[in-house]
Amino acid sequence: MPAATLPPPAEEPVSVQRLHFAWGRQPLYQGLSVRARQPGVYGLFGRNGCGKSTLLKLLAGLLAPQRGQVRALGFVPRQRLPQFLAQVYLLPEEFHLPNLTPLELQRTEGGFWPRFDAALYAACLQELQVPLAQPFAGMSLGQKKKAAIAFALAAQTPLLLMDEPTNGLDIVSRAQFRALMARPEQAWRTVIISTHQAHDLESVLNHLWFMDQGRIVLDASMARLAQRLHMGVAASEADLPAATLHREPLGAPSPRTPWAWVVRREPAAAPDAPAAPVQLELLYKALSLAPQALLAAIGDEGAETGEPPQGHWPQEETQP
């Protein structure tokens, strides 16, 4: 990997404090706070229109906060300093690729990112089965999306922002995307992925953010979610466990319809029992429909580590 003259890594990859932002007269964020305290893969979830894409653009410096503080890698993104732009890559949901081949794109644009890894780019293109010498104009939407993903991964920026990266990909390509995200070359980065395709990220995420009504209402590691919640499927409604936090039928209601469920995990009852995997799609629905009970079960991870809880940051000076 080529050497690059870049500032040392910031203590926190991302810090957003008391953020206010509105589109015209329509408020979007009214005091949003969230932090990525260490590198990893962060999933950003929430309903349509809650502001996920806007947050990525604010972190990339494409938008400016109206009040509050946004910092990424120790920089103020809206200042758009060259040192910052060399360390961040935003893959938007909708994008335009010039009428070049993937190899020509590398030669013309790869130099903007000092850590761009040509060998990794070629490996990602091969894994995703993207033809190296075919112009983008002759590719399908899915092929273009895979080429854009390969370029984003090869840029090797400390901060990678991805907006709905698996939209337009078929089942095989989504599995290939998960495999690429799990490669050791990506382990040192901070990756924030906004998506509705919850199932695509279950094996990839380290941390989960859930956005609702202009705030991050859930900020928890996947390990904590697995420790605090237990999820499963009952053969019928009559077989559901007691005190469910969320339940839903998996099909048309009938005596034989299976039901998915979420309950509070009680580790004291079975301290040696392994934590069950988190089913993100079920968790997403539960947070959308019955958030309070679920959030109470998960608890405040920040409070246990001495961090200020979401929505209660100490007052700091806003950006000029």
N, C-alpha and C positions, 0 to 999 in steps of 0.2 A: 504494500500500500504506500503511495507516495507521501512523503513528509509534507506537512502543512504548517505554516506559521499562523497559529490560532491562539486565542487567549486560553488560559487554563479553564477546565470545566467549572461551572458555577456550583455552589454547594447544593442548590436545588435547581433541577432542570426547568421547572415551571412554577411560578408563584403569581396567583391572581387574587387581589384583595379588594373587596368592596367595589366591585365593578358595576358601573351603570352604563347602559347603552340602550338607545331607542332608534327605531326606524321611523323618522318623522315624529309624529305625536304618539306613536305606539311603543310604550316601554317594552323592552325585551329582558334586560337584566336590571334588577334593583337591589344591588348589594351582593352580587355573586362572588364567592371566594372559593378557591380550590388550589391545591398544591400537588405537584409531582415531586416527591421528596428524594427520589432516587431513580436511576434508569430502570426501564421495564416497559412492558406493553400495557397501555391503559385503554380500556374500552369506554367510550362515551356514548351513553344510551339516553333515550328520551323520545317523547312523542314528536310527530311532525310539527315543525314550527316552533319548537321550544328553544332553539338557538344553538344547536350543536355546530352547524357549519359556520355560524358567525363567530363562535369562540375560536375555532381553528384559524379563521382569517385574522382575528385579533392577535393571536399568538404568532402568526406569520408576519404581522406588521402591515397587512393589507387594509385594515381598518384601525381606527383610533378610538380608545375609550373616551366617553364623555366625562366620566368621573371614575376615580379609583386608580388602581395600579396594576399593570400587567408587566411581568418580567419573564423572560425566557433565556436560559443559559447565561444569566447575569446581565442581559441587555434589556433595554426598553424597545420592544419590537417596532413601534411606530416611527422610531428614528431612522430605521432602514439603513443602519450602518453596514458598510461592506463586510466588516468582520462578522456581523451577525448573519447576514444573508448567505455567507459561505457555509454556515453551520445549520441551516434549517431548510427543509424541503417540504412543500405542501403539494399533495396530490389531490386536486379537487374532484368532486363527483363528475362534473362536466369539464372537459378539457379539449384543446385543439392541438393536434400534432401536425407539423409541417409535412409537406409531401416529400419526405425523405425516406430512406430505409433506416432500420434500427441502427445499423453500423454508422451511417452518415449522421444520425442524431447524436451518437456518442462523440464523433469527431467535432461536430459544430457546437455542442452545448455541454459536453461533459466537463470541459475546462472551467466552467463557472463554479464547480464544487471541487475544492482542492483535494479532497479525499476520494474522488470518484475512482472506482475500482473496475477497470475494463474487464478483467478476468471474471469478476463476480457478475457483471452485466451479461457477459456471454453465457455464464452458467445458468443464470436466471432465465434468459431467453430460451435456452435449450430445455430447461425443466418445464417451462410453460409452453413449449412447442410453438414458438414464434419464429417465422422465417426471417433470417438475418438480412437477406438481400431484397426482400419485397417491399416496395414503397407502401407507406401507410394508406395512401389513397385506395389501394386495392385490397385492404384488409377489412375484415368484419369488425363490428364494434367490440366484440369480445377479444379479438386479437389485439386491437389497439389498446384496450384496457390492460391486457397482460403485458404489452410492451411498456406502457407507462409505469406499471408496478415494478417491472424489472429495472427500469431507469431509476425510480425512486429508491429502491433498495441498494442499487449500486452507487448512488451518490454518497452513501456512507456518512450522512450528516448526523451529528449528535442528537438532533431533534427532527423527527419525521412525523408529519401530520397527514393523515389519510382520511378522506371523506368518502364513505360508502365504497371502499375499494373492491368489494366482491359483487357489486351490482353489475349485471351484464355478463357474469361468468357462469358457465355451466357447472354441474356437480363435480366433474373431474378437475376442472380448473380451480374450483374453490379448495379442493383437497390439496392441489399443488401449491396454492397460495399459503395454506396453513403450514405446509412442509417448508416453504421458503422462510416464513416468519420464524420458524423454529431453528433455523441454521445458526451455528455459533457466531457467524459474522454479524448477526443482529443483536447479540446479547448485551452489548455495552451501550446500546442506544436507548433513548427515550422515544417511544412510538405511541402516538395518541390516535386511536382509530374511532371515528364516528360511524355508527352502523345501525341498521335495523336487522341485519342478518345475524341474530344472536348465536345461532348454532355454529356458524362459521368460526367463531372465536373461542369456543369453550376450552380448547386445548392450547390456546396461545396466550390468553390474558394473564397478567399478574395482578391487575388491579381493575376495579370497576367504579366508574362515576355514573350516576343517574341524575339527569337534569329534569326539573319540573318547576313550572311557574317562575322562571328566571333565577333559580338557585340550584346548586348541587345538593340534592337531598340525601344522596347516598355516596359515600366516599370510603370504600373498604377494599382491602386486599381479597383476592380469591381464597387465600388460605383462611382468612377470618370468616368469610361467608360459609366455607365448608365446615368450619368449627361450630358455627352458630345455627345453621339451618340444615334440615334433613329433607330430602325430596324423594318422591317415588311415585309409583302407580299402583292403585288398588284394582282388584278384579271387578269390583262393582261399588256402587255408592254405599252399600251396607258394610263393605269391608274397609271403609276409610278409617284412619286412626282418629283418636279423639283430639280435640283442641287444635284443629288445623288452622294455620294462618291464611291459607289460600287453598281452594279446591276448584276443579273444573272438569266437566265431562269430556272425554276424548271421543266425541261422536254424538249422534242423536240419542237423547235420553231414553234409556230402557233398563230393565233389571240387569242386563248383561253388559252394559256400557262401562268400560274402564274409566277410572277417575284419577287424574293427577293431583298430587297434594304436596303441600309444604307445611312442615311443623318446626317448632323450635327444637333444636338438638340439645339434649341434656347429657353432656359428657360425664357428669358425676355418676349417672346411672350405669354407664359402661365406659370407664375411663380409657380402656385399652382398645376400644372399637375404632377402626380407621374412619376418618371423615369421608363421607360420600361425595362424589363429584358434584359440582354445581351445574344445574341445568339452566343455562342462561335464558332460554326462551320462556321457560316456566317462571323464572325469577322476574323477567321483564314484565310479564302479564300480571304477576302478583303485585309488583311495585306500581303498576299503572292503575290497578283496581282496588287494592287494599294496602296502601303504603304504610299507614301508621303502625299497624300491628307488626308488620315485617321489620320496620325500622327499629321498633322497640326491642324486638328479638335480637337484632344484629348488634345494637348498642353503638356507642361512640368510640371508634377505634382511636381517634386522636386524643380523647380524654385520658385513655389508659397509658398513652405514651408521653403525656405532658404537653401535647399540642393543643392550641385553641380549637374548639369545635367549629364546624362549618357554620357560617352566618354570625359568628361572634368574634371576629378578628379585632385585635386592639387597633385603636384609631391610628392611622398613619397619614402622613401628608400626601395629598393627591398629586398627580403629575401636573406640571405647569401647562 
